Amino acid sequence: MTLILFNKPFQVLSQFTDSAGRACLKDYIEASGVYAAGRLDYDSEGLLLLTDDGAVQHEITSSVHNKHYLIQVEGLAKKAQLDRLRKGVKVQDYVAKAVSIEPLFKKPGFVWKRNPPIRQRKNKPTSWLVIVLNQGKNRQVRRMMAAVGLPVLRLIRTQVGPWKLADLQPGEQKIVTTDSLVRSSGNQNRETT
């Protein structure tokens, strides 16, 4: 079984082809027979996992593994907004709830410059947050944040379950092989090499 940890750059599709000619996975991933386990929106960045094992792909996309995101929002997050996200907010036809959400008091040092840079307004401050979810629905983080009045300017997935972005730069990948990836049986012991 092969698992690829890939730092998906901004404005790259989480698929291998695109009829419109936009950047996609084939521009970065040379391994054959692997498929994305979940997606990251075109305008989101960070950790995308790819595997050649259908059962592992299904497990990664299930609620077994928490997904961690670093987000930059327009405005300064208030306690009441964060509390609403922890309790759950209505998003389309479901309620989305953060496993956890915490403010950061400064931009994390490992965050790379984005090209193009985010839009910023002189009279509107931005803030950074870390949110953890156990769901992974389409544009969920952006919709949750919009529901509490904090539009997302930048979204970077940093971790899925035990797999972390670590020091991978945009466009870089790391191949991880494992013989003991435990399925959804509840056993969380993992051996990666």
MINUTOR-691814 format. One record per residue (C-alpha): residue in one letter; x, y, z. Coordinates in steps of 0.001 Angstrom, whole numbers, plus 500000, padded with zeros to 6 digits. Example, Ala and Ser with C-alpha at 12.3 -4.5 7.8 and 13.67 -1.06 7.14 Angstrom:
% MINUTOR-691814
A512300495500507800 S513670498940507140 
***
This chain:
% MINUTOR-691814
M500000500000500000 T501307503422499101 L500286506692500659 I501473510035499282 L501469513158501432 F501246516121499069 N501268519837499828 K498675521002497327 P499419524529496175 F496822527282495856 Q494818527082492608 V495572523441491875 L492680521003491390 S492473517864493560 Q492026515704490462 F494291514442487694 T492576516024484692 D490867519273483820 S489179520114480530 A489769523834481164 G493553523385481350 R493936524445484984 A496777523093487109 C495902519693488574 L497501516682490253 K499063515314487033 D501323518380487037 Y502849517221490349 I502208513517490978 E504021510972488790 A502915507832490643 S500317505820488754 G497286504134490237 V496859506562493138 Y493776508615493859 A493053511518496162 A491607510488499509 G489294513438499940 R489646516819498308 L490884520300498902 D489159523122497062 Y490946524806494177 D491522527876496366 S492649525909499447 E496162524705500211 G497970522089502208 L497886518398502967 L496227516148500411 L496590512391500790 L496687510061497799 T496635506266497940 D496394503183495756 D494257501354498345 G490483501845498095 A489820500793501699 V492402503250502997 Q490968505969500754 H487524505335502251 E488875505356505816 I490722508648505326 T487604510357503995 S485406509040506819 S484950510705510200 V487518508325511758 H490289510867511242 N490154514488512349 K491168517114509824 H493206520114511056 Y493123523454509268 L494973526706509686 I492762529555508539 Q493197533270508077 V489931535166508361 E488816538703507778 G488162540328511128 L489155539482514668 A487472536338515958 K485376536902519079 K484693534349521797 A480973534263520918 Q481768533381517291 L484140530586518332 D481580529252520837 R478960529061518066 L481373527048515918 R482033524652518801 K478286524176519409 G477483523795515718 V476182526047512960 K473653525316510226 V475419524939506885 Q473175524162503919 D471247521040504981 Y473406519926507927 V474889521169511177 A478667521582511149 K480497521538514455 A484161522177515201 V485859519493517292 S488001522414518435 I488806525932517316 E491405528235518799 P492757531663517886 L496442532199517179 F497991535444518289 K500328535745515324 K500863534246511896 P502504530809512192 G506159530906511184 F505981527961508786 V503373529549506509 W504748530227503037 K503956533262500896 R501038532693498600 N501004533746494970 P498862535723494447 P498716537114497980 I495404537366499817 R493320540497499459 Q493659542790502442 R491792545928503389 K493554548737505221 N490710549214507678 K489902545517508229 P492267543406510361 T492738539679509824 S493300536885512319 W494564533302512286 L492718530314513756 V493240526572514028 I490096524491513504 V489704520725513786 L486800518887512132 N485761515263511906 Q483715515905508777 G484981516871505356 K482077518231503363 N482411520480500336 R483642523968501348 Q482650523208504943 V485235525378506701 R484475528378504506 R480722527974505002 M481079527559508768 M483197530666509086 A480868532699506856 A477930531616509058 V479541533414512026 G480705536467510055 L484380535558509563 P485071535198505814 V488025532924505050 L490923534568503238 R493285531608503370 L492802527937504267 I495653525457504778 R495030521845505821 T497893520819508081 Q496915517339509276 V494603514401508568 G494555511840511373 P498187510943512146 W499536512368508878 K501013515884509063 L502094518426506501 A505298518951508518 D507965520700506415 L506571519916502943 Q506567523043500807 P503863523736498184 G504133521201495369 E506312518806497385 Q505348515255498257 K506459512440500491 I505712508786499851 V504859506755502923 T504499502990502806 T502843501033505534 D501958497402506086 S499914498008509200 L497457500758508397 V494612499822510686 R491122500100509251 S488215501705511096 S488265499035513806 G489063501595516477 N492689500545516916 Q494709503709516452 N498176502130516434 R499929502973513191 E503350502164511843 T504666504353509087 T508053504227507448 
***
